[in-house]
Amino acid sequence: MSTIVIIAIVAGAIVLALIAAALITRPRRHEKRRAEARELRDRAAARETQAKKEQARAAEQRARAQREHAEAEERGRLAERELVGAGKDQRRAGRVDPDS
């Protein structure tokens, strides 16, 4: 056989070996990428869950603050009414008994 034919056969065998190796290792490479993607999705889901919990806590805190603010305003209105009522009572008392 000629040298060129031998080189062509060896080169063909090498190419076939490389193709076979690529086909054999392909599932492992894909599985590794799938595992990385799965891990990223799991981490993202955990972060999302944590963020949603934090949002819920913040919303609850805002609602509590609004409720407390409304209660404080109501107490202020009641105190103002009491002051007005007390002032009226003092004026009436002054009219009833101006010397006291």
N, C-alpha and C positions, 0 to 999 in steps of 0.2 A: 504494500500500500504506500501511497505517497504520503509525504509528511503533511501536506495540506489537509488531506482527508483525516488523518489522525488528529490534527489540531482541531478540525471542525467537529469531529466526534467528541473530543474532550470538552470543547467549548459548549457543545449541545448538552452534554451530560452535566456540566456545571450549571448551565441555565436551568435545566430541569430540576436539579438539586435545589437551586435557589427558589424556584417556583414552589416546589414541594415544601420547603422549609417555611416559606411565607404562608402557605395554606395551613400548615400544621400549627404555626404560632398565632395565626389570626384570631382564633377564638379566645386565647388567653389575653391578647391585647384588648379585644372588645370587652371581655369580662372585667379587665382592670379599669377601663374607661367607664363601664356601667357602674362599677363599685364606687368610683370617684363621684360620678353623677348622683348616685343614690345617697352618698354621704353628704354631698352639697345640698341635695333636696331635704334631707333630714335636718341638717343644721339650719337651713332657711325656714323650715316649718317650726322648729323650736324657737328661733328668733321671732318669727311672726306671732306665735302663741304668746311669748313673753311681752311683745309690744302691745298686743291686744289686751292683755291683762293690765299693763301699765296704763293704757288708754282708759280702761274701765275704772281703774283706781282714780285717775285724774278726773274723770267725769263725776265720779261719786264725791270726790273732794270739792269740785266746783258746785255740785248740787247742795252739799252740806253748807258751804260758804254762803250760797244764795239764800238758803233757808235761814241761816243764822242772821244774815243781813236783814231779811224780811222781819224776823222776830225782833231784832233790835229797833227797826223802824216802828214796829207796832208798839213796843214798850215806850219809845220816845213819844209817839202820839198819845198814848194813855197818860204818860206823865204830864204832857202839855195840857191835856183835858183836866187833869187833877189840879194843876196849877191855876188854870182859868177858874175852875170851880172853887178852889180855896180863896182866890182873889175876890170872887163874887160874894162868898160867905163873909169875908172880912169887911167888905163894903156894907153888906146888910147889917152886920154886927155894929158897925160904926154908925149907921143910921138909926138902929134900934137904941143904942146907948152910946151917944157921942162922947161921954166922959171916960169911957174905959179904954 
